[in-house]
Amino acid sequence: MSKIKQLMEHINDVDEQFIDLVKYDEDLADDQPWVGIHKIIVPSEYDKEQLLLAFKYIHDLRCIDTDYLGVNTLIHIYQCPEIIEVNSDYKG
């Protein structure tokens, strides 16, 4: 089996695993129900920095389908560092 065919089968398998993820619908425009994140609490500045770098890393990957609303929200967190709150007393 060719590498391309294997890759396409893998992509189809992944798509089937996440069938419940909602994709962006252009017909809904402003009425699209977006996935929101209002706050992420981490115990240290180090954790915040590492998460921001990880979100940016994931954002820059070429194989991410950003039409999925939740995926799109997650990969753009690096653009909103203020939603990651550092609270060393938080025991989550």
N, C-alpha and C positions, 0 to 999 in steps of 0.2 A: 504494500500500500504506500502511495506517495506521501511525503511529508505534508503537502498541502491538503490532501484528502483527510489525513489524520487530524490536522489542525481544524478543519471545517467540522469534522465529527465531534471533536472536543468542544468547539464553540456551541454546537447544537445541543450537546449534553448539558453544558452550563446554562444555556438559555432555558432549558426545560426545568432545571433545578430552581430557577428563580422566576417562575411563571407568574407569581403573585406580585412581583414588583410592578409598580405603576409607571408607565412611560408617559412622557410629555405628549400632550394632545394639542396640536396647533389649532384645532377647531374651538377649543375652550378659551384660548388666549388668556385674558385677564381673569377668567373664572377658574383657571387651573388650580386645583388644590395642591399647593406646594408642601413639601416636607420641611418642617422647621426645627431648628435646634436653637434653644434660647440660652442655654448655659451648659458648660462642661466644667466640672470641678476637679482639679488636680492638686496633689499635695505639695508641689514645689515648682519653682520657675524652670528647673531642669525639665520636669515632666511637660510643662507647657511648651517649652522650646522644642523638645523632641516631637511632640504631637504636631506642632505647626510644620516642622520639617517633614514629617511623615505624610501629612496631608498634601503638602506641596509636591513631594515625591510621587505620590499616587496620582495627583492631578496631571503631572507631566508624562505619565505612562501613555503610550499610544493605543493600547488595547482596551481602554476603559469606555464603556458605553454610557455616556452622560445623558442620554435620553431618559434613563431611569431617574425619577425624581429624587429618591433617597441617595443614590450614588452621586448625583449632581450636587446635592446639598453637602454631603460629606467631603467631596474633593475640593470644595471652595471654602472650607473653614479657614484655611491658611490666610484668606483675605479678610477675615474678621477675628483677629486675635483677641479682641475684647470679650468675646463670648467664652473664652477659656479663663476661668477664675482660679487663682491660686489661693488655697486655704489649707494651711498646714494642720489645722485642727479637725478638718473634715475626716470622718471615719467611714464614709460611704458604705 
